[in-house]
Amino acid sequence: MTRQPHAAPLNDWANGTRVTAPIADFAAKALVAAELEVRKLRHDPIQLFTRAVQPVLWLTIFGQVFTQVRGIPTGGLSYMDFMTPGILAQSVLFMSIFTGLLVIWEKDLGILHKLMVSPAPKSALVLGKAIGAGVRCLSQLLIVYIVAALLGVGLSWRPLDILGVATVVMLGAALFSTFSLIVACWAQTHERVMGVGQLMMMPLFFASNAIYPIDIMPGWLQVVSRLNPLTYMVDALRNLMLVEPAGSYSLGLSMSILIGVSALLIAFCGRLYPRLVR
């Protein structure tokens, strides 16, 4: 009778351990896969800076020219302020959308076969690659912040806002890199992955609110833009990057959509991933 009161806490602890242990194991394996991706940057760190050329050109040339155009309504913001979060999102999209090419390369070298026979869940491997893509894209955040500050963009330098921007960049990179992996699982070759990636980049970018507001789009394009996850990434960045938040949606809604879509794509890609080595 004296031991009866202790049974429930012990049972609760055991039940909690059964629930959290698989989650912790999954997270640990995903982080190991992410570490492998980050280590690859040591062999070719120059690629991070060569990829920075595109956002720099967009900000210094396209942005400076269109600042002189008064026909794009930006809600009281200067056009440079309005465009800068969109160019950061564009950089993340362009870096992430070709992640599938790296997987095809690993497949051709036999590296992917070794990973597939490991006991790690395939979704953990996909999540690891998504995290690695996010780390690579953080370099774009640094470059865009430096160039935007030199151009006089009204950036918010509060630590929590910068941390929020880094989180959005990681989520966007995870989403689009996982989408690229799904394409690779279907395409199976460098040429097809490259073709589909190039086919998708421009529609995703221009059918979003990155360089102009949704309100000035034709009705059918407004519908497409609201279904485009890049729109919510740009909107979250506008709420966090600028001194005057300029998002059309709440930050919570944008973040929820990015997290939800990323989770669905990672789970789906985890089921498709073994097809790469068949």
Secondary structure, 3 states (H helix, E strand, C coil): CCCHHHHHHHHHHHHHHHHHHHHHHHHHHHHHHHHHHHHHHHCCCHHHHHCCHHHHHHHHHHHHHHHCCCCCCCCCCCHHHHHHHHHHHHHHHHHHCCHHHHHHHHHHHCHHHHHHCCCCCHHHHHHHHHHHHHHHHHHHHHHHHHHHHHCCCCECCCHHHHHHHHHHHHHHHHHHHHHHHHHHHHHCCHHHHHHHHHHHHHHHHHCCCCCCCHHHCCHHHHHHHHHCHHHHHHHHHHHHHECCCCCCCCHHHHHHHHHHHHHHHHHHHHHHHHHHHC
